[in-house]
Amino acid sequence: MLGRIAVCAGIEINNYSIIQQLLKEQREKKKQKERRKRNVWVRGWISRRKVLGASDTLLVEWSLEDPDYLKKRLRMTTNQFNTLLHKVTPLIQKCNTNMREALSPKIKLEITLKFFATGDNYSSLAESFRVPECTISLFLKDVLDAIYNVLQEFIMVSETSN
């Protein structure tokens, strides 16, 4: 009877199947504990965006000291930027949550304009503005749609005939 247990109802159960079931339950509990652990909610260097990010440091500096250079970087003047920001804000603004503060429309617009003006890649923009690449990839299309919607009457699309 080695390896088998007799149960009172006359049914025999294999010891190995009981052990396998117990091990399976133990693995499932361990997986649940692992899922609960959060790696990092916000990386340290990203949380310092307001103090060290390009939006609140470099771009402010350029607008005060060298507006021509800012125009080269964003392809528009400060007044044009502020006008566009005012128009697109209702379309791209998100609400803050208990978990985190929403990214400001100003930063979203600055990143989008710099992306098209300079051709910087997502990782370069992420490092200078302190916004994760995955976040940039998520809002970029929304900002472009908003720009198109508010400037639609000024955009002329050429029609080609074949």
C-alpha positions as CSV (number, residue, x, y, z in Angstrom):
1,M,0.0,0.0,0.0
2,L,3.0,2.2,-0.4
3,G,2.1,5.4,-2.2
4,R,-1.7,5.0,-1.7
5,I,-4.0,6.1,1.0
6,A,-7.3,4.3,1.7
7,V,-10.2,6.6,2.3
8,C,-13.2,5.5,4.5
9,A,-15.6,5.4,1.6
10,G,-13.5,2.7,0.0
11,I,-11.9,5.1,-2.6
12,E,-8.1,5.1,-2.9
13,I,-6.3,8.3,-3.6
14,N,-2.7,8.5,-4.8
15,N,-0.4,10.3,-2.3
16,Y,1.3,12.0,-5.2
17,S,-1.9,13.7,-6.4
18,I,-2.4,15.1,-2.9
19,I,1.1,16.5,-2.8
20,Q,0.8,17.9,-6.3
21,Q,-2.5,19.7,-5.3
22,L,-0.9,21.1,-2.2
23,L,2.2,22.3,-4.2
24,K,-0.1,23.9,-6.8
25,E,-2.1,25.8,-4.1
26,Q,1.2,27.0,-2.6
27,R,2.5,28.2,-6.0
28,E,-0.8,30.1,-6.6
29,K,-0.6,31.8,-3.2
30,K,3.0,32.8,-3.9
31,K,2.0,34.3,-7.3
32,Q,-0.7,36.3,-5.7
33,K,1.7,37.8,-3.2
34,E,4.2,38.6,-6.0
35,R,1.4,40.3,-8.0
36,R,0.6,42.5,-5.0
37,K,4.1,43.9,-4.8
38,R,4.5,47.1,-6.8
39,N,7.9,47.6,-8.3
40,V,8.1,51.4,-8.6
41,W,5.0,53.6,-9.1
42,V,6.9,56.7,-10.2
43,R,10.7,56.7,-10.8
44,G,12.7,59.2,-8.7
45,W,14.1,61.1,-11.7
46,I,10.6,61.5,-13.1
47,S,9.2,62.8,-9.8
48,R,11.6,65.7,-10.0
49,R,10.0,66.9,-13.2
50,K,8.8,70.2,-11.8
51,V,12.2,71.1,-10.4
52,L,14.6,69.8,-13.1
53,G,12.5,69.1,-16.2
54,A,13.0,71.1,-19.4
55,S,9.6,72.6,-19.3
56,D,10.2,74.4,-16.0
57,T,13.9,75.2,-16.5
58,L,15.3,75.3,-20.0
59,L,12.3,76.5,-21.9
60,V,11.6,79.2,-19.3
61,E,15.2,80.3,-19.6
62,W,15.0,80.4,-23.4
63,S,11.8,82.4,-23.4
64,L,13.3,85.0,-21.0
65,E,16.9,85.2,-22.3
66,D,16.8,83.9,-25.9
67,P,13.4,83.9,-27.6
68,D,14.9,83.3,-31.0
69,Y,16.4,80.1,-29.9
70,L,13.1,79.0,-28.3
71,K,11.4,79.8,-31.6
72,K,13.9,77.6,-33.4
73,R,13.3,74.7,-30.9
74,L,9.4,74.9,-31.0
75,R,9.0,76.6,-34.4
76,M,6.8,79.3,-32.9
77,T,7.0,82.4,-30.7
78,T,6.0,82.5,-27.1
79,N,2.8,84.3,-27.9
80,Q,1.9,81.8,-30.6
81,F,2.6,79.0,-28.2
82,N,0.4,80.5,-25.5
83,T,-2.4,81.1,-28.0
84,L,-2.2,77.5,-29.2
85,L,-2.0,76.2,-25.6
86,H,-5.1,78.2,-24.7
87,K,-7.0,76.6,-27.6
88,V,-5.9,73.0,-27.1
89,T,-6.0,72.8,-23.3
90,P,-9.7,71.8,-23.0
91,L,-9.1,69.0,-25.5
92,I,-5.9,67.5,-23.9
93,Q,-6.3,68.2,-20.2
94,K,-6.8,65.3,-17.9
95,C,-7.9,65.2,-14.3
96,N,-5.6,64.5,-11.4
97,T,-6.2,61.2,-9.5
98,N,-5.4,60.0,-6.0
99,M,-2.5,58.1,-7.4
100,R,-0.8,60.8,-9.4
101,E,-0.9,64.3,-10.8
102,A,-1.9,64.5,-14.4
103,L,0.6,65.8,-17.0
104,S,-0.1,69.4,-17.7
105,P,-1.3,70.4,-21.2
106,K,1.7,72.8,-21.4
107,I,4.2,70.0,-21.1
108,K,2.3,67.8,-23.6
109,L,2.2,70.6,-26.1
110,E,5.9,71.5,-25.6
111,I,6.9,67.8,-26.1
112,T,4.8,67.5,-29.2
113,L,6.1,70.6,-30.8
114,K,9.7,69.8,-30.0
115,F,9.2,66.3,-31.3
116,F,8.2,67.7,-34.7
117,A,10.5,70.7,-34.8
118,T,13.7,68.8,-33.9
119,G,12.9,65.2,-34.7
120,D,14.1,64.1,-31.3
121,N,13.2,60.5,-30.4
122,Y,11.1,59.5,-27.5
123,S,14.0,58.6,-25.2
124,S,15.6,62.0,-25.7
125,L,12.4,63.8,-25.0
126,A,11.8,61.6,-22.0
127,E,15.1,62.4,-20.5
128,S,14.9,66.2,-21.0
129,F,11.3,66.6,-20.0
130,R,11.3,63.8,-17.4
131,V,8.2,62.2,-18.9
132,P,8.3,58.4,-19.6
133,E,8.5,57.3,-23.2
134,C,5.4,55.2,-22.9
135,T,3.5,58.3,-21.7
136,I,4.7,60.4,-24.6
137,S,3.6,57.7,-27.0
138,L,0.1,57.7,-25.5
139,F,-0.6,61.5,-25.5
140,L,1.2,62.5,-28.8
141,K,-1.7,61.5,-31.0
142,D,-4.2,63.2,-28.8
143,V,-2.3,66.5,-28.9
144,L,-1.9,66.2,-32.7
145,D,-5.6,65.6,-33.1
146,A,-6.3,68.6,-30.8
147,I,-4.0,70.9,-32.8
148,Y,-5.7,69.8,-36.0
149,N,-9.2,70.4,-34.6
150,V,-8.4,73.9,-33.4
151,L,-6.4,74.9,-36.5
152,Q,-8.5,73.1,-39.1
153,E,-9.7,76.3,-40.8
154,F,-6.1,77.4,-41.3
155,I,-4.8,74.1,-42.6
156,M,-4.9,73.7,-46.4
157,V,-4.5,70.2,-47.7
158,S,-3.4,70.0,-51.3
159,E,-5.5,67.7,-53.5
160,T,-3.6,65.8,-56.2
161,S,-5.4,64.4,-59.2
162,N,-4.1,61.3,-60.9
